[in-house]
Amino acid sequence: MADVKSISQIIEGVSPYYQKKKAPEASHTIVYDSSSETLEPIYFFIIDLLKDMGMAPQKLVDNFSSTPGSGHFA
């Protein structure tokens, strides 16, 4: 099996600027904490916003687990 490189490692391999810097340019975290609203409207708003800005967002991982006792769990 081939060695899989992270995006940061690939960028460092092709860009002299990042080879010297050895650190990501920026790091972002989105936190959404609401017990009364669902996540889907915010998720799709962000996806549409990225597309409107000319970016091509890709879903890398999709993890889903129903809460025991919920209607979807049954």
OpenMM code with the backbone's topology and positions (N, CA, C; nanometers):
from openmm import Vec3, app, unit

residues = "MET ALA ASP VAL LYS SER ILE SER GLN ILE ILE GLU GLY VAL SER PRO TYR TYR GLN LYS LYS LYS ALA PRO GLU ALA SER HIS THR ILE VAL TYR ASP SER SER SER GLU THR LEU GLU PRO ILE TYR PHE PHE ILE ILE ASP LEU LEU LYS ASP MET GLY MET ALA PRO GLN LYS LEU VAL ASP ASN PHE SER SER THR PRO GLY SER GLY HIS PHE ALA".split()
positions = [
    Vec3(0.0841, -0.1178, 0.0000),
    Vec3(0.0000, 0.0000, 0.0000),
    Vec3(0.0883, 0.1236, 0.0000),
    Vec3(0.0540, 0.2198, -0.0827),
    Vec3(0.1333, 0.3422, -0.0956),
    Vec3(0.1189, 0.4302, 0.0272),
    Vec3(0.2230, 0.5065, 0.0545),
    Vec3(0.2202, 0.6008, 0.1656),
    Vec3(0.1302, 0.7178, 0.1282),
    Vec3(0.0287, 0.7447, 0.2083),
    Vec3(-0.0659, 0.8517, 0.1803),
    Vec3(-0.0193, 0.9783, 0.2511),
    Vec3(-0.0029, 1.0871, 0.1737),
    Vec3(0.0430, 1.2144, 0.2298),
    Vec3(-0.0755, 1.3037, 0.2610),
    Vec3(-0.0603, 1.3857, 0.3624),
    Vec3(-0.1633, 1.4834, 0.3943),
    Vec3(-0.1535, 1.5991, 0.2948),
    Vec3(-0.2574, 1.6810, 0.2923),
    Vec3(-0.2576, 1.7965, 0.2021),
    Vec3(-0.1411, 1.8893, 0.2348),
    Vec3(-0.1138, 1.9098, 0.3637),
    Vec3(-0.0018, 1.9960, 0.4037),
    Vec3(0.1313, 1.9427, 0.3520),
    Vec3(0.1495, 1.8110, 0.3576),
    Vec3(0.2739, 1.7512, 0.3078),
    Vec3(0.2867, 1.7683, 0.1566),
    Vec3(0.1780, 1.7558, 0.0847),
    Vec3(0.1809, 1.7734, -0.0608),
    Vec3(0.2172, 1.9172, -0.0959),
    Vec3(0.1550, 2.0139, -0.0269),
    Vec3(0.1837, 2.1551, -0.0534),
    Vec3(0.3288, 2.1872, -0.0208),
    Vec3(0.3801, 2.1351, 0.0907),
    Vec3(0.5207, 2.1584, 0.1255),
    Vec3(0.6137, 2.1002, 0.0201),
    Vec3(0.5703, 1.9917, -0.0443),
    Vec3(0.6536, 1.9286, -0.1465),
    Vec3(0.6634, 2.0073, -0.2757),
    Vec3(0.5653, 2.0910, -0.3057),
    Vec3(0.5649, 2.1629, -0.4330),
    Vec3(0.5890, 2.3128, -0.4192),
    Vec3(0.5818, 2.3664, -0.2983),
    Vec3(0.5944, 2.5105, -0.2798),
    Vec3(0.7174, 2.5455, -0.1965),
    Vec3(0.8129, 2.6179, -0.2547),
    Vec3(0.9322, 2.6578, -0.1784),
    Vec3(0.8971, 2.7425, -0.0558),
    Vec3(0.7925, 2.8245, -0.0649),
    Vec3(0.7519, 2.9086, 0.0480),
    Vec3(0.7149, 2.8219, 0.1686),
    Vec3(0.6344, 2.7187, 0.1452),
    Vec3(0.5906, 2.6334, 0.2562),
    Vec3(0.6981, 2.5347, 0.3000),
    Vec3(0.7944, 2.5047, 0.2113),
    Vec3(0.9061, 2.4207, 0.2524),
    Vec3(0.9856, 2.4898, 0.3619),
    Vec3(1.0029, 2.6213, 0.3505),
    Vec3(1.0762, 2.6981, 0.4510),
    Vec3(0.9924, 2.7217, 0.5754),
    Vec3(0.8633, 2.7458, 0.5557),
    Vec3(0.7762, 2.7831, 0.6672),
    Vec3(0.7414, 2.6634, 0.7559),
    Vec3(0.7133, 2.5477, 0.6983),
    Vec3(0.6808, 2.4237, 0.7697),
    Vec3(0.5606, 2.4364, 0.8626),
    Vec3(0.4671, 2.5230, 0.8294),
    Vec3(0.3463, 2.5379, 0.9098),
    Vec3(0.2307, 2.5780, 0.8186),
    Vec3(0.1101, 2.5380, 0.8512),
    Vec3(-0.0028, 2.5796, 0.7676),
    Vec3(-0.0240, 2.7301, 0.7709),
    Vec3(-0.0741, 2.7849, 0.6615),
    Vec3(-0.0988, 2.9288, 0.6533),
    Vec3(-0.2095, 2.9715, 0.7495),
    Vec3(-0.3132, 2.8871, 0.7603),
    Vec3(-0.4247, 2.9209, 0.8488),
    Vec3(-0.4939, 2.7935, 0.8933),
    Vec3(-0.5648, 2.8037, 1.0013),
    Vec3(-0.6429, 2.6922, 1.0530),
    Vec3(-0.7785, 2.7469, 1.0966),
    Vec3(-0.8849, 2.6763, 1.0591),
    Vec3(-1.0194, 2.7235, 1.0901),
    Vec3(-1.0996, 2.6125, 1.1567),
    Vec3(-1.1832, 2.6510, 1.2500),
    Vec3(-1.2720, 2.5575, 1.3181),
    Vec3(-1.4113, 2.6189, 1.3254),
    Vec3(-1.5104, 2.5403, 1.2894),
    Vec3(-1.6485, 2.5852, 1.2997),
    Vec3(-1.7145, 2.5037, 1.4095),
    Vec3(-1.7746, 2.5726, 1.5048),
    Vec3(-1.8455, 2.5058, 1.6139),
    Vec3(-1.9912, 2.5488, 1.6079),
    Vec3(-2.0808, 2.4522, 1.6104),
    Vec3(-2.2243, 2.4804, 1.6063),
    Vec3(-2.2885, 2.4057, 1.7219),
    Vec3(-2.3422, 2.4788, 1.8178),
    Vec3(-2.3999, 2.4173, 1.9364),
    Vec3(-2.5408, 2.4720, 1.9573),
    Vec3(-2.6403, 2.3960, 1.9164),
    Vec3(-2.7789, 2.4376, 1.9325),
    Vec3(-2.8646, 2.3136, 1.9538),
    Vec3(-2.9374, 2.3099, 2.0639),
    Vec3(-3.0232, 2.1944, 2.0909),
    Vec3(-3.1608, 2.2093, 2.0276),
    Vec3(-3.1937, 2.3283, 1.9797),
    Vec3(-3.3274, 2.3507, 1.9246),
    Vec3(-3.3310, 2.3597, 1.7722),
    Vec3(-3.2161, 2.3628, 1.7069),
    Vec3(-3.2117, 2.3734, 1.5615),
    Vec3(-3.1275, 2.2611, 1.5040),
    Vec3(-3.1542, 2.2281, 1.3777),
    Vec3(-3.0767, 2.1234, 1.3117),
    Vec3(-2.9540, 2.1842, 1.2429),
    Vec3(-2.8612, 2.1009, 1.2092),
    Vec3(-2.7365, 2.1444, 1.1473),
    Vec3(-2.7496, 2.1633, 0.9962),
    Vec3(-2.8454, 2.0960, 0.9330),
    Vec3(-2.8541, 2.0942, 0.7876),
    Vec3(-2.8626, 2.2316, 0.7228),
    Vec3(-2.9459, 2.3270, 0.7723),
    Vec3(-2.9507, 2.4580, 0.7049),
    Vec3(-2.8155, 2.5301, 0.7049),
    Vec3(-2.7432, 2.5216, 0.8151),
    Vec3(-2.6112, 2.5855, 0.8228),
    Vec3(-2.5132, 2.5152, 0.7305),
    Vec3(-2.5159, 2.3817, 0.7295),
    Vec3(-2.4264, 2.3026, 0.6450),
    Vec3(-2.4455, 2.3384, 0.4975),
    Vec3(-2.5700, 2.3390, 0.4525),
    Vec3(-2.5955, 2.3671, 0.3110),
    Vec3(-2.5699, 2.5138, 0.2765),
    Vec3(-2.5908, 2.6051, 0.3720),
    Vec3(-2.5561, 2.7449, 0.3492),
    Vec3(-2.4056, 2.7593, 0.3249),
    Vec3(-2.3244, 2.6923, 0.4063),
    Vec3(-2.1789, 2.7002, 0.3913),
    Vec3(-2.1354, 2.6387, 0.2587),
    Vec3(-2.1937, 2.5242, 0.2219),
    Vec3(-2.1599, 2.4598, 0.0938),
    Vec3(-2.1949, 2.5523, -0.0228),
    Vec3(-2.3154, 2.6110, -0.0201),
    Vec3(-2.3564, 2.7029, -0.1271),
    Vec3(-2.2680, 2.8271, -0.1310),
    Vec3(-2.2307, 2.8799, -0.0144),
    Vec3(-2.1435, 2.9969, -0.0079),
    Vec3(-2.0072, 2.9674, -0.0701),
    Vec3(-1.9503, 2.8514, -0.0378),
    Vec3(-1.8217, 2.8137, -0.0963),
    Vec3(-1.8319, 2.8006, -0.2481),
    Vec3(-1.9414, 2.7409, -0.2968),
    Vec3(-1.9602, 2.7272, -0.4417),
    Vec3(-1.9757, 2.8641, -0.5080),
    Vec3(-2.0496, 2.9559, -0.4430),
    Vec3(-2.0667, 3.0917, -0.4973),
    Vec3(-1.9348, 3.1673, -0.5027),
    Vec3(-1.8425, 3.1336, -0.4137),
    Vec3(-1.7112, 3.1986, -0.4109),
    Vec3(-1.6141, 3.1343, -0.5105),
    Vec3(-1.6616, 3.0362, -0.5877),
    Vec3(-1.5799, 2.9739, -0.6897),
    Vec3(-1.4984, 2.8557, -0.6403),
    Vec3(-1.5251, 2.8099, -0.5213),
    Vec3(-1.4527, 2.6950, -0.4674),
    Vec3(-1.5292, 2.5670, -0.5008),
    Vec3(-1.4624, 2.4549, -0.4875),
    Vec3(-1.5245, 2.3253, -0.5145),
    Vec3(-1.5129, 2.2376, -0.3902),
    Vec3(-1.6045, 2.2564, -0.2938),
    Vec3(-1.5951, 2.1773, -0.1704),
    Vec3(-1.6181, 2.0292, -0.1965),
    Vec3(-1.5452, 1.9452, -0.1236),
    Vec3(-1.5588, 1.8006, -0.1357),
    Vec3(-1.5801, 1.7421, 0.0034),
    Vec3(-1.6705, 1.6461, 0.0121),
    Vec3(-1.6922, 1.5774, 0.1383),
    Vec3(-1.5874, 1.4668, 0.1507),
    Vec3(-1.5055, 1.4737, 0.2543),
    Vec3(-1.3997, 1.3756, 0.2725),
    Vec3(-1.4467, 1.2566, 0.3558),
    Vec3(-1.5229, 1.2827, 0.4628),
    Vec3(-1.5698, 1.1776, 0.5519),
    Vec3(-1.7124, 1.2094, 0.5924),
    Vec3(-1.7952, 1.1079, 0.5982),
    Vec3(-1.9325, 1.1260, 0.6432),
    Vec3(-1.9591, 1.0239, 0.7529),
    Vec3(-1.9571, 1.0687, 0.8767),
    Vec3(-1.9858, 0.9819, 0.9906),
    Vec3(-2.1228, 1.0166, 1.0450),
    Vec3(-2.2048, 0.9160, 1.0655),
    Vec3(-2.3395, 0.9401, 1.1157),
    Vec3(-2.3739, 0.8319, 1.2154),
    Vec3(-2.4293, 0.8715, 1.3260),
    Vec3(-2.4733, 0.7763, 1.4265),
    Vec3(-2.5987, 0.8312, 1.4922),
    Vec3(-2.7034, 0.7498, 1.4953),
    Vec3(-2.8276, 0.7915, 1.5597),
    Vec3(-2.8151, 0.7762, 1.7111),
    Vec3(-2.8820, 0.8627, 1.7810),
    Vec3(-2.8827, 0.8565, 1.9271),
    Vec3(-2.9770, 0.7431, 1.9701),
    Vec3(-2.9315, 0.6542, 2.0575),
    Vec3(-3.0209, 0.5483, 2.1066),
    Vec3(-3.1456, 0.6112, 2.1690),
    Vec3(-3.2603, 0.5588, 2.1339),
    Vec3(-3.3863, 0.6111, 2.1854),
    Vec3(-3.4528, 0.7091, 2.0901),
    Vec3(-3.3797, 0.7552, 1.9878),
    Vec3(-3.4415, 0.8476, 1.8927),
    Vec3(-3.5267, 0.7705, 1.7936),
    Vec3(-3.6125, 0.8399, 1.7221),
    Vec3(-3.6980, 0.7750, 1.6241),
    Vec3(-3.6206, 0.7135, 1.5100),
    Vec3(-3.5072, 0.7735, 1.4727),
    Vec3(-3.4257, 0.7217, 1.3615),
    Vec3(-3.3478, 0.5989, 1.4021),
    Vec3(-3.3176, 0.5839, 1.5305),
    Vec3(-3.2361, 0.4717, 1.5789),
    Vec3(-3.3079, 0.3393, 1.5596),
    Vec3(-3.4397, 0.3407, 1.5761),
    Vec3(-3.5181, 0.2177, 1.5660),
    Vec3(-3.5175, 0.1716, 1.4230),
] * unit.nanometer
topology = app.Topology()
chain = topology.addChain("A")
for resn in residues:
    res = topology.addResidue(resn, chain)
    for name in ("N", "CA", "C"):
        topology.addAtom(name, app.Element.getBySymbol(name[0]), res)
